[in-house]
Amino acid sequence: GSMTQMISHAFGSGAMFLAFGLIYEQMHTRVIHDFGGIAKPMPYFSAFFMLFAMSNVGLPGTSGFVGEFMIILSTFKASFWVTLLAASTLVIGAAYTLYMYRRVFYGEVKNEVVAALKDVSGLNLLLFILLGAAVLLIGLFPNPMLNVFHQTIDHLLRLSITTKL
């Protein structure tokens, strides 16, 4: 689960950092209060950002769900209370992410620069498509990736059991 989560995090977070960079390049600010209403001039960007944000919070069907679900299942075997605490942090993270998304993309327009924003295109659109495809492919068809990890992780687990780590 942790290996899957690390790879998922690389795709989802990498894409979100790319998105933050694209917005900063056009608006020259990082203050969330200055954003609002971005979805109207940038519909493709907004859709991709939502996909990557939902992958980061573990929405079923995205790569983030696969890793988080496997980790939660493993944690449940060890301790119900730790699992409950971990699951509650996932809910809090999802709520904050949705709140942030609503404010930034559908909130009140507070900056005149928002109307002049250009939607994602060219190489950046290609990158978003590739990253989005990876997030969805891993989320919908995780077995090919899990099969690659299986032998290595089994070996690591056997080593840790024999050395009592």
C-alpha positions in Angstrom: 0.0 0.0 0.0 2.8 2.4 0.9 4.6 1.8 -2.4 1.3 2.5 -4.3 0.7 5.6 -2.3 4.2 7.0 -3.0 3.7 6.5 -6.7 0.2 8.0 -6.6 1.4 10.9 -4.6 4.1 11.6 -7.2 1.6 11.8 -10.0 -1.1 13.7 -8.1 1.1 16.1 -6.1 3.4 16.7 -9.1 0.4 17.6 -11.2 -0.9 20.0 -8.5 2.5 21.7 -8.2 2.5 22.1 -12.0 -1.0 23.6 -11.7 0.0 26.0 -8.9 3.0 27.1 -11.0 0.8 27.8 -14.0 -1.6 29.9 -11.9 1.3 31.8 -10.3 2.9 32.4 -13.7 -0.3 34.3 -14.7 -1.4 35.9 -11.5 1.9 36.4 -9.6 0.4 35.7 -6.3 0.1 32.7 -3.9 -2.5 34.2 -1.6 -5.7 32.1 -1.8 -7.8 35.2 -0.9 -6.8 36.7 -4.3 -8.2 33.8 -6.2 -11.8 33.1 -7.0 -13.8 32.3 -10.1 -11.0 30.6 -12.0 -13.3 27.9 -13.4 -14.9 30.3 -15.9 -11.8 31.4 -17.8 -10.0 28.1 -17.2 -12.5 25.1 -17.5 -10.0 22.5 -18.6 -7.5 23.5 -15.9 -10.2 23.4 -13.3 -11.3 19.9 -14.3 -7.8 18.6 -14.2 -7.1 20.2 -10.9 -10.2 18.6 -9.4 -9.1 15.2 -10.7 -5.6 15.6 -9.1 -7.1 17.0 -5.8 -9.5 14.1 -5.5 -6.7 11.7 -6.2 -4.7 13.3 -3.3 -7.6 12.8 -0.9 -8.3 9.2 -2.0 -11.4 9.3 -4.2 -12.4 5.9 -5.4 -11.3 5.3 -9.0 -8.2 7.4 -8.6 -4.7 6.2 -7.8 -4.8 7.8 -4.3 -7.7 5.5 -3.3 -5.8 2.3 -4.0 -2.8 3.2 -1.8 -4.9 4.7 1.0 -7.3 1.8 1.0 -4.5 -0.7 1.2 -2.8 1.2 4.0 -6.1 1.6 6.0 -6.7 -2.2 5.6 -3.2 -3.0 6.9 -3.6 -0.6 9.8 -6.9 -2.1 10.8 -5.2 -5.5 11.3 -2.9 -3.8 13.8 -5.2 -1.4 15.7 -8.8 -0.3 15.3 -8.2 3.0 17.0 -5.2 3.9 14.9 -7.3 3.1 11.8 -10.1 5.3 13.1 -7.8 8.2 13.7 -6.1 7.8 10.3 -9.5 7.5 8.5 -10.7 10.7 10.3 -7.7 12.6 9.0 -8.6 11.5 5.5 -12.1 12.9 5.9 -10.8 16.2 7.3 -8.3 16.5 4.5 -11.0 15.8 1.9 -13.2 18.5 3.4 -10.5 21.1 3.4 -9.5 20.3 -0.2 -13.1 20.7 -1.3 -13.4 23.9 0.6 -10.2 25.3 -1.0 -11.3 24.2 -4.4 -14.7 25.9 -4.1 -13.1 29.2 -2.9 -10.4 29.2 -5.6 -12.4 28.0 -8.6 -16.0 28.9 -7.9 -15.7 31.6 -5.3 -16.3 35.3 -5.7 -14.0 37.0 -8.2 -11.7 39.2 -6.1 -9.0 40.0 -8.6 -9.4 41.6 -12.0 -6.5 39.4 -13.3 -8.8 36.3 -13.1 -10.8 37.4 -16.2 -7.7 37.5 -18.3 -6.4 34.0 -17.3 -5.6 31.7 -20.2 -6.7 28.1 -20.0 -4.1 25.3 -20.1 -2.9 24.4 -23.6 0.0 23.0 -25.6 2.7 21.2 -23.7 1.1 21.8 -20.3 -2.2 20.3 -21.6 -0.3 17.2 -22.8 1.3 16.9 -19.4 -2.0 17.2 -17.6 -3.5 14.6 -19.9 -0.6 12.2 -19.3 -0.7 12.7 -15.5 -4.5 12.4 -15.4 -4.3 9.2 -17.4 -1.8 7.8 -15.0 -3.9 8.7 -12.0 -7.0 7.1 -13.5 -5.2 4.0 -14.9 -3.6 3.2 -11.5 -6.9 3.9 -9.8 -9.0 1.7 -12.1 -6.4 -1.0 -12.9 -3.9 -1.3 -10.1 -3.0 -5.0 -10.5 -0.2 -4.6 -13.1 1.6 -2.2 -10.8 0.9 -4.3 -7.7 2.2 -7.4 -9.5 5.5 -5.6 -10.2 5.9 -4.8 -6.4 4.7 -8.2 -5.1 8.0 -10.1 -5.3 10.2 -7.3 -4.0 7.9 -6.5 -1.1 7.6 -10.2 -0.2 11.3 -10.4 0.0 11.6 -7.3 2.2 8.9 -8.7 4.5 10.7 -12.0 4.8 14.0 -10.2 5.6 12.3 -8.0 8.3 10.8 -11.1 9.9 14.0 -13.0 10.0 16.0 -10.0 11.4 13.1 -9.1 13.8 13.0 -5.5 12.6 
